[in-house]
Amino acid sequence: MLAATVPSYGGPDVIRVIEVPEPVPGHQEVLVRVRAAGLNRAEVMQREGKYPAPPGGDNTRLGLEFAGEVAALGPGTTEWKVGDRVMGLVTDGSQAQYVAVHERMLARVPDNLSDVEAGAVPEAFITAHDALFTIGGLRPGTNVLIHAIGSGVSTAALQLSVAAGARVFGTARTARKLELAKSLGLSVAIDVTATPAFDEEVKGHAAQGVELVIDYVGVPYFDRNLRALAPEGRLVLVGSLGGQRGEVNMALALSRRLRIEGTTMRARPFERRCAAIQAFAREVVPLLERGVVRPIVDRTFPLERIADAHRTMEGNTNFGKIVLEIP
């Protein structure tokens, strides 16, 4: 089968789409014929040598999410049958024609989603749902600040927040992304290029601050995130694109009784990953099926042009997901 690999670290040109052995599903595993796979910042960082796979993973194989149909069943499987349309997460190797995955790491694809749309769902919506509700405790009427509002995870988080009755503040570096986000329900748009002090802008619309912040940037936003939070608010760190080391204003965190929690899906223990996926299957898949929320696909690339897909992501112009179509 064909698979995207990185035999050495570097720029997009190091990626090779080559023939590798087709995986054989083990106990309680399903073999999936992959039709589409979303591209994520994590894979760009893995290609650069900055985001290693967890223990037991393969740093040379790219891909964390996928959509396709069940091609074969390993021994002991009970949840799926051959031909079922499924989507899910793996620690590596989904940007390939086939992937073997535990049956509990899968969710069904609603009939109203195409393969490409389904390929844009898992990483974005599972991560967003987990950060907002399981960790962040989002409730109707909550004020939530979501950074980098044009990313795949952020467009998912925006829609899920609106569907839950929250008021969403969002930041981006371009007016275009903010305008597109308004069409998805964004209430307060903050251009951080024009207004770097986003915490002050937040306080202008919510005097006490927001109850929840979802952040992918990290160090450059950390202090202002604390200032933007209301007393007993929660900061959920989903990424650290802007850096990983900096100073913490302990006085703010202590005096306002703030909660700060970091999360990553890839490195979680197996049972916790399964729990996040099953919560998504119960609570988000029905919303996708009814069209309450939808995957936002910016553009697609065939697998053989995966290097171009990486360059596009590095250009940071996409609104929503970049998806690879698997031949």
Backbone torsions as a table, in degrees:
resi	resn	phi	psi	omega
1	MET	NA	161.6	176.3
2	LEU	-87.9	140.8	179.3
3	ALA	-149.0	147.0	175.6
4	ALA	-83.7	126.9	-176.8
5	THR	-132.2	158.2	174.1
6	VAL	-126.5	89.3	-179.1
7	PRO	-65.5	-21.2	175.1
8	SER	-148.5	158.6	-178.3
9	TYR	-82.8	151.3	178.3
10	GLY	157.2	-151.9	-179.1
11	GLY	-77.9	-177.4	-178.1
12	PRO	-55.9	-26.8	-177.0
13	ASP	-70.0	-11.1	178.9
14	VAL	-78.3	-14.9	-176.5
15	ILE	-69.8	136.3	176.8
16	ARG	-126.4	130.8	171.6
17	VAL	-97.8	110.1	-171.0
18	ILE	-132.0	168.2	174.2
19	GLU	-80.0	128.3	175.8
20	VAL	-133.7	162.7	179.4
21	PRO	-63.4	141.3	176.1
22	GLU	-70.2	134.7	-179.0
23	PRO	-69.5	153.1	176.9
24	VAL	-110.2	121.5	-177.1
25	PRO	-66.5	133.4	177.9
26	GLY	-90.8	-160.3	-178.1
27	HIS	-61.5	127.3	-178.9
28	GLN	61.1	21.4	176.4
29	GLU	-104.6	156.9	179.6
30	VAL	-121.8	137.6	171.7
31	LEU	-92.6	122.4	-177.9
32	VAL	-110.4	130.0	169.7
33	ARG	-81.7	107.6	-174.8
34	VAL	-76.0	132.9	176.9
35	ARG	-109.1	-28.6	-179.7
36	ALA	-154.3	148.1	-180.0
37	ALA	-143.9	126.3	177.7
38	GLY	-70.4	151.8	174.7
39	LEU	-101.5	138.7	-177.0
40	ASN	-129.7	158.5	175.6
41	ARG	-57.2	-32.0	-179.2
42	ALA	-58.6	-38.4	-179.1
43	GLU	-72.2	-34.1	174.4
44	VAL	-62.5	-45.2	179.6
45	MET	-67.3	-37.1	176.4
46	GLN	-62.1	-42.8	177.7
47	ARG	-59.2	-33.4	-179.7
48	GLU	-83.9	-6.1	-177.4
49	GLY	83.4	18.0	-175.5
50	LYS	-106.9	-2.3	-176.6
51	TYR	-144.1	78.8	-176.0
52	PRO	-68.2	151.8	174.2
53	ALA	-65.1	152.1	176.1
54	PRO	-65.4	167.8	-179.7
55	PRO	-50.9	132.3	-177.9
56	GLY	91.9	-11.7	179.6
57	GLY	-83.8	173.1	-177.5
58	ASP	-116.9	109.9	-178.3
59	ASN	-70.4	-12.5	-178.8
60	THR	-90.9	-8.9	-177.0
61	ARG	-107.5	131.8	-177.0
62	LEU	-99.6	149.3	171.7
63	GLY	118.6	123.0	-178.6
64	LEU	-113.3	-15.2	-176.5
65	GLU	-141.9	162.8	-175.4
66	PHE	-165.2	164.2	168.3
67	ALA	-143.2	144.2	179.8
68	GLY	179.8	-149.8	178.1
69	GLU	-132.5	153.5	-179.3
70	VAL	-66.7	124.8	-179.3
71	ALA	-102.4	-29.8	-179.2
72	ALA	-161.6	157.9	-178.7
73	LEU	-116.5	135.4	173.1
74	GLY	-81.2	170.8	179.7
75	PRO	-62.7	139.2	176.0
76	GLY	85.8	2.0	179.8
77	THR	-77.7	141.7	-178.3
78	THR	-133.3	-13.9	-169.8
79	GLU	-87.7	-24.4	-169.6
80	TRP	-133.6	163.9	173.7
81	LYS	-130.4	158.7	179.7
82	VAL	-57.6	133.1	-179.4
83	GLY	99.7	-16.0	177.8
84	ASP	-62.1	137.2	173.9
85	ARG	-84.7	127.3	-174.0
86	VAL	-137.5	162.4	173.2
87	MET	-143.0	156.5	-178.9
88	GLY	-178.7	-167.8	-176.2
89	LEU	-123.7	149.1	170.9
90	VAL	-138.9	168.3	178.3
91	THR	-83.0	-19.0	176.8
92	ASP	-170.4	160.0	167.2
93	GLY	88.6	12.6	-177.9
94	SER	-81.8	-14.2	178.8
95	GLN	-87.5	67.7	-174.8
96	ALA	-155.6	170.4	-178.0
97	GLN	-73.4	-27.6	178.8
98	TYR	-138.1	149.6	174.8
99	VAL	-144.0	140.5	174.3
100	ALA	-100.7	130.2	-173.5
101	VAL	-144.9	146.1	177.2
102	HIS	-62.2	141.5	-174.5
103	GLU	-61.9	-25.2	-179.6
104	ARG	-81.8	-5.4	178.2
105	MET	-95.1	15.2	-176.5
106	LEU	-118.3	153.9	170.5
107	ALA	-133.6	154.7	-179.4
108	ARG	-75.2	151.0	175.7
109	VAL	-94.0	121.9	176.6
110	PRO	-60.5	148.5	-176.7
111	ASP	-61.9	-25.2	-176.1
112	ASN	-81.3	-2.8	179.1
113	LEU	-102.0	135.3	171.8
114	SER	-74.0	170.2	176.9
115	ASP	-60.1	-43.2	179.9
116	VAL	-62.7	-45.4	178.8
117	GLU	-62.0	-42.5	179.2
118	ALA	-64.5	-35.3	178.0
119	GLY	-65.0	-20.2	179.3
120	ALA	-88.6	-3.2	-170.8
121	VAL	-87.8	-54.4	-160.2
122	PRO	-56.2	-58.8	-175.3
123	GLU	-62.0	-42.5	-177.3
124	ALA	-67.2	-52.7	-172.5
125	PHE	-78.5	-35.1	177.1
126	ILE	-67.0	-45.0	178.5
127	THR	-62.5	-46.3	-177.9
128	ALA	-64.4	-44.9	-179.5
129	HIS	-62.3	-43.9	-179.7
130	ASP	-63.9	-44.3	-178.6
131	ALA	-66.9	-41.2	-176.4
132	LEU	-72.9	-48.0	-168.1
133	PHE	-103.5	-51.6	-177.7
134	THR	-66.9	-44.8	-178.8
135	ILE	-92.9	-46.7	-172.3
136	GLY	-82.6	-15.6	178.1
137	GLY	63.1	34.9	-177.5
138	LEU	-59.3	135.9	178.4
139	ARG	-132.1	160.4	175.1
140	PRO	-54.9	138.5	179.9
141	GLY	87.4	-5.6	178.8
142	THR	-68.2	142.1	167.8
143	ASN	-92.3	123.3	-178.4
144	VAL	-127.8	135.3	176.7
145	LEU	-104.7	124.0	-179.7
146	ILE	-118.9	120.8	-179.5
147	HIS	-86.5	164.7	178.4
148	ALA	48.9	56.8	-166.5
149	ILE	-65.9	-9.5	179.1
150	GLY	-92.7	-4.2	-178.1
151	SER	-74.5	166.5	179.1
152	GLY	-62.2	-45.8	179.2
153	VAL	-64.7	-39.7	-177.3
154	SER	-68.9	-39.5	177.9
155	THR	-66.1	-32.4	174.5
156	ALA	-69.1	-46.0	-179.4
157	ALA	-62.6	-39.1	177.7
158	LEU	-59.1	-50.4	-177.8
159	GLN	-65.6	-41.5	178.9
160	LEU	-64.7	-37.1	178.5
161	SER	-65.3	-46.4	179.3
162	VAL	-61.9	-42.9	179.6
163	ALA	-62.0	-28.9	-179.7
164	ALA	-87.1	0.7	178.3
165	GLY	85.5	22.6	178.1
166	ALA	-91.8	160.4	173.6
167	ARG	-101.9	124.4	-170.1
168	VAL	-108.6	126.9	168.6
169	PHE	-100.5	140.9	-179.5
170	GLY	-141.0	145.9	176.7
171	THR	-116.1	150.7	172.7
172	ALA	-159.1	169.6	-179.3
173	ARG	-100.3	-0.7	178.4
174	THR	-134.5	143.9	178.6
175	ALA	-64.0	-32.8	-179.2
176	ARG	-59.7	-46.7	-178.9
177	LYS	-64.8	-37.8	178.6
178	LEU	-66.3	-40.0	178.0
179	GLU	-64.6	-41.7	177.8
180	LEU	-64.6	-37.3	179.4
181	ALA	-67.3	-32.6	177.3
182	LYS	-60.8	-33.5	179.7
183	SER	-69.6	-15.2	177.2
184	LEU	-98.1	0.8	175.8
185	GLY	113.2	7.8	178.0
186	LEU	-61.3	128.9	-177.8
187	SER	-89.7	-44.6	-177.1
188	VAL	-126.0	114.5	-178.1
189	ALA	-99.7	130.2	-177.9
190	ILE	-125.8	114.7	176.7
191	ASP	-86.2	105.6	-174.6
192	VAL	-74.8	-11.0	172.4
193	THR	-73.1	-42.5	178.8
194	ALA	-83.9	-31.9	-176.9
195	THR	-130.4	80.5	-178.3
196	PRO	-61.9	-29.9	-178.0
197	ALA	-81.6	67.8	-175.0
198	PHE	-64.6	-26.8	178.4
199	ASP	-63.9	-37.3	177.9
200	GLU	-68.6	-38.1	176.8
201	GLU	-64.0	-41.1	177.4
202	VAL	-59.3	-47.1	-177.8
203	LYS	-65.3	-23.2	176.1
204	GLY	-70.3	-20.3	179.9
205	HIS	-109.9	-21.2	178.3
206	ALA	-142.1	98.2	-169.0
207	ALA	-56.0	-36.9	-179.3
208	GLN	-83.7	-11.3	-175.6
209	GLY	99.1	-178.4	-179.9
210	VAL	-94.7	153.9	179.8
211	GLU	-81.4	-19.4	-174.5
212	LEU	-147.3	136.9	173.1
213	VAL	-123.7	130.2	173.5
214	ILE	-110.0	116.4	-171.6
215	ASP	-125.0	135.9	177.1
216	TYR	-114.4	-5.0	-170.3
217	VAL	-90.5	-44.7	177.1
218	GLY	94.0	-131.0	-168.5
219	VAL	-51.8	-48.8	-175.7
220	PRO	-60.4	-24.4	-177.2
221	TYR	-103.8	-6.0	-166.2
222	PHE	-59.8	-52.5	-176.6
223	ASP	-62.6	-43.3	179.8
224	ARG	-68.7	-30.5	174.0
225	ASN	-59.6	-44.7	179.0
226	LEU	-62.2	-40.3	-179.6
227	ARG	-69.6	-27.1	-179.5
228	ALA	-79.1	-16.2	-176.2
229	LEU	-81.6	143.0	171.7
230	ALA	-75.2	162.5	175.0
231	PRO	-52.0	136.6	-178.1
232	GLU	65.6	20.0	177.4
233	GLY	-75.5	169.0	-176.7
234	ARG	-122.6	134.4	172.7
235	LEU	-110.9	119.6	178.7
236	VAL	-109.6	117.7	-178.4
237	LEU	-94.5	113.0	-177.5
238	VAL	-102.1	-19.2	-179.0
239	GLY	-157.6	175.8	-178.8
240	SER	-146.2	50.1	-175.8
241	LEU	-62.2	-27.0	-177.6
242	GLY	-91.9	1.9	-179.0
243	GLY	131.5	160.7	-172.8
244	GLN	-119.1	-9.2	-177.6
245	ARG	-126.3	133.6	179.5
246	GLY	-171.4	-172.5	-179.3
247	GLU	-94.1	151.0	177.9
248	VAL	-116.7	130.1	175.8
249	ASN	-81.8	87.7	-176.0
250	MET	-63.0	-32.5	-178.9
251	ALA	-61.5	-42.3	177.9
252	LEU	-63.6	-47.0	-177.9
253	ALA	-61.9	-40.6	-177.7
254	LEU	-74.6	-47.1	-174.1
255	SER	-67.2	-30.1	179.9
256	ARG	-98.6	3.0	177.0
257	ARG	55.0	48.8	-175.9
258	LEU	-82.0	152.5	176.4
259	ARG	-114.7	129.9	-178.1
260	ILE	-124.1	123.5	-178.6
261	GLU	-137.8	133.7	175.2
262	GLY	-98.9	154.2	-179.6
263	THR	-149.4	146.6	169.1
264	THR	-146.3	139.0	-176.5
265	MET	-81.5	-39.0	-170.9
266	ARG	-63.3	-38.8	-173.5
267	ALA	-91.9	4.5	-178.8
268	ARG	-70.2	152.8	171.3
269	PRO	-59.1	152.2	-175.1
270	PHE	-51.2	-48.8	-176.2
271	GLU	-62.9	-35.6	179.8
272	ARG	-73.0	-33.8	174.6
273	ARG	-65.0	-44.0	178.3
274	CYS	-60.2	-42.4	-179.5
275	ALA	-61.5	-40.9	179.4
276	ALA	-65.4	-40.8	-179.2
277	ILE	-68.4	-40.7	-179.9
278	GLN	-69.7	-34.7	174.3
279	ALA	-63.4	-41.4	174.9
280	PHE	-60.3	-43.8	-179.1
281	ALA	-62.2	-39.0	-179.1
282	ARG	-73.8	-41.6	-166.0
283	GLU	-106.6	-24.7	-175.6
284	VAL	-105.3	-39.9	-179.6
285	VAL	-55.0	-42.1	175.8
286	PRO	-60.7	-33.5	177.3
287	LEU	-68.3	-39.2	175.5
288	LEU	-63.6	-40.9	-177.8
289	GLU	-64.5	-36.1	-179.7
290	ARG	-87.0	-5.5	-179.6
291	GLY	78.5	13.5	177.7
292	VAL	-67.1	-39.0	173.2
293	VAL	-127.6	159.6	-178.2
294	ARG	-151.3	150.4	175.2
295	PRO	-70.4	139.0	178.1
296	ILE	-102.8	111.2	-179.1
297	VAL	-103.1	118.0	179.4
298	ASP	-77.2	-49.7	178.7
299	ARG	-164.2	165.1	179.7
300	THR	-122.9	155.7	175.3
301	PHE	-136.7	143.3	170.2
302	PRO	-68.6	154.8	-176.5
303	LEU	-54.5	-37.0	-177.3
304	GLU	-66.9	-13.9	177.6
305	ARG	-107.0	30.2	-177.5
306	ILE	-61.0	-32.1	177.8
307	ALA	-62.2	-39.7	176.9
308	ASP	-65.0	-36.5	177.3
309	ALA	-62.5	-41.2	177.6
310	HIS	-64.1	-41.4	178.9
311	ARG	-62.8	-39.7	178.7
312	THR	-62.7	-44.5	179.1
313	MET	-63.5	-40.5	179.2
314	GLU	-65.5	-25.9	176.5
315	GLY	-73.4	-15.3	174.0
316	ASN	59.2	33.0	178.4
317	THR	-100.5	-10.6	-174.4
318	ASN	-74.2	145.3	170.6
319	PHE	-114.9	108.3	-172.9
320	GLY	94.5	-158.7	-169.0
321	LYS	-91.2	147.2	165.3
322	ILE	-99.4	129.3	-173.6
323	VAL	-123.9	136.9	175.0
324	LEU	-95.1	131.7	174.2
325	GLU	-93.4	127.6	-174.2
326	ILE	-99.8	123.4	-174.6
327	PRO	-70.2	NA	NA
